[in-house]
């Protein structure tokens, strides 16, 4: 009876390290904020009773200013440099999405090898009120009006950590630059295929526009704008003016402008 011997095999594990890059992000198209409001989250937890015809006639379907304020993530820490925040995971999703369109890496690989530090990023820029026609997700694609915060100009800083040497610094830079064009962040972004909002570019710390947005779009200016917002465009101004007059005529109580 023969006796087999197993040949010893060396296992080589490469040394991995953590690399970190900090990026200055400047919006190249307006950014639309659209977080789930506290009211919607509560109603998902405990659904409200269905309204009858009398209830529907006596309550407002929309309150534009309340919806505008509820569309943004806000940073409660008074020491935070901004009042508005944005989820760091949005940039991670943009990185992964960009990997689908570029050769050399897969979406799942980028998801494992990169991490955007922090939970909420400080978002600089002045929010304005945007009211626009949208289509609901029902079978009939019912039209509706949605009120959200929009930033014509915006900026933020993003710290991305990555695994070296499996991923090189230049690869991360290339991915994020591509993500700013093909993916974007926020609502109506290119990644969804329906809009071009939320696109961004990578700039240096000394970029003049980046500095101007950061200096003029911090916490105090944002809180003032959220309290008494300007309309983003003529269509929003027309709809809000009509709403204010009509809701007052019908005796509805709405959020005041200030």
N, C-alpha and C positions, 0 to 999 in steps of 0.2 A: 504494500500500500504506500503510495507516494505521499510525501508530505510537502505541501505548498508553503512558501514563505511570502509574507507581504513585504513589499518594498517600501521603506520609509519615504515619505514625501514631505518636503519642506513647505510650510505655509508662510507666504509673505504677505504682510498687511502694510500697506503704505501709511505713512503718517499724515493725518489730516489736521488742518489748522483752520481757525476762524478768521476770515477777513471781514473788514467793515469799510463801507464807503458811505459818505454823507453827500447827498445830492441837494442842490437848490432847484426847486421845481417852480416854473412860471407857466401859468395857463396861457395857451395860445388861442383857445376858444372859451366862451363863457361856461361856467360850471353851475349846473342845476342840482340843488340839494333836495333829497326826497327820502328822508328816513321815515320809518313807521312811527306814527304819533303815539303818545301815551294812551290816548283815547282808544285807538285801534287795538293796541296791545291788551288793554283791559277788557275790551269786548271779545277778543279771542279767548281770554281766560274765562270770562263769564259772559256769554252772549246776552244782549239785551232782548227783552220781549219784542215780538213783532208789532209794528205800528199799524193801527187801523187808519181808515181814511181821515178821520177827525184829527188823529195825532199828527199825520203827515201834513195836514193843512195848517196846523198850529205851530209847527216847528220848522226851523230853517234846515235846508238840505246842506248848505255850505255857509261857512263864515270865513271869508277870504283871509282876513288878518290873523285869525286864530290858526288857520291851516298853514299860512306863511310861516308863523313862528314855530309851529310844530314840525315843520319839514327839515329843520336843522338840528344837528347834534350840537349841544352847548356844553361848555366846560365850566363846571360850578366852582372850581378853584379860583378865588379872586386874584391869586398870584399868577395865574396862567396869562401868557402874553396876548392871547386872543380869547374872545367869547365863543367863536365858532370852532368846532372841531370836525375832523373827518377820520373815518375808520382806516387804520393802517392796512387792514386786510384788503382794502380796495386796490392798493398798489401791488400787493402780492398777487391778487387775481389778475391784474393787468400784465404782470411779468409772465405768469403762466400762460395767459392767452397769447401773448406775443410769441411764445415758444412754438405755438402751433403753426405759425406762418413763416418761421425762420428755420433754415436747416441747421443741424448740429446739436439740437437738444429737444427733449420731449417735455410736454406739459407736466407730467408726473415727476420727471427728473428735477425740473426747476422748482417744483413744489417742495421737494425733499431737500434741495441744496441751497435754498435761499430763505431768508426770514426778514420781514420788515419789522424793525424794532418799535415797541410801543403798542398801545391799544388805540388811542386817539391822537391824531396829529393836530398841532395848532394850524389853523387855516386862516390866512390873511386875505383881506379884501372886504369891500363894502357890499352887503346883501341888499338886493332890491326885490320888489314884489313882481312875480310873473304869474299871470293867469292865462292858461292856454287850454284849448280843446284837446281832449284825449279820448281814446277808445277804451271802453271797459273790456274786461276779459271774458264776458259772457258770450253766448253763441251768436247773438245779434250784433256784437261789437258796438254796444250802445254808446253814443257820444256823451261826454260829461265835461265839466270844467274843473280843472285842478289848479290850486294856488300853491306856489312854492317859492322858496328863496333862490335867487340866481345871483351869481357874482360875475360881473362883466370882466373884471380883472381879479386874478387870485394868485396866491403863491403859498408855498409851504416848504419845509425841509424834511427830507426822508433819509433815515439811516437804514441801510440794507446790509445784513450780515450774510456771508456765503461760505461754503465749504471749499477750502483750498487743499490740494491742487486740482480737485475734481472740477472745479469751476474757476475760471480766471477772472480777474478784475475787469478786463476789457469786455469779456462776454456779458457780465452783469450790466456794464454801461451800455453796450449795444442793445441788450434786451429792453432796458428801461427806456432808452431813446425810441426804440421801435414801438413800445407800448404806448408812449405818448401820442403816437400818430395813429396806430391801428386799433387801440383798445380804448384809451381814455378812462375817466372815472365819472361817477355821478350818473344822473339820468340823461337819457337820449344820447348816450355815448356811441362812438363808432362800433364798439364790440357788439352792440345790440343790433346793428345794421339799420337803424332807423334815423340816426341823427349824427351830428358832428360836434356835439357839446363835450366839454370836459377833456379836450386834448391839451397836451402840455409839452414843454421843451425843457431840456436840462441847461442850466446857466451857471455861471460862476458867482461866487459870493459878492463880487464887485459889480455885478450887472446893475445898471442904473434903474431899469424898470423894476427889477426884483426889489431893490432897496426902497424905491418909491412906494410900492404896494405894501411892503412890510411896515414902513414908517407911517403910512397914512391909513392902514387898514387893520389896526390892532384892536384890542379889547374895548376901549372906550368908544371908539368910532363905530364899532359893530353893535354895541349895546344900544347906542343912540339910533342907528339905522333899523334895528329890529323893533324898537319901540315906535318909531314913526317912519315907516319905509317910504321910499320913492317908488313910483311905478317904473318898471323896466322899459315898457314900450307904450305906444299910443293905444294899442288894442287893450292892454291891461288897464290903462287909465280910463278908457271909455266904459269897460265892464264894471270897474270898481265904482265909478261915479253913478252909473245906473243902479247898481246894487245898493249903494248907500241911500239913494233917494227912495227906491222902491221898498226896501226893508223898513225904513222909517215910516213910510206911508201905511204899510201893513201892520205896524206896531210890533215888529220883531226886535228883540234885544240882541245886539251884536257887539263884538269887540271894538272898542273905540280906537281911534287913530292917535294914540299917545298915552 
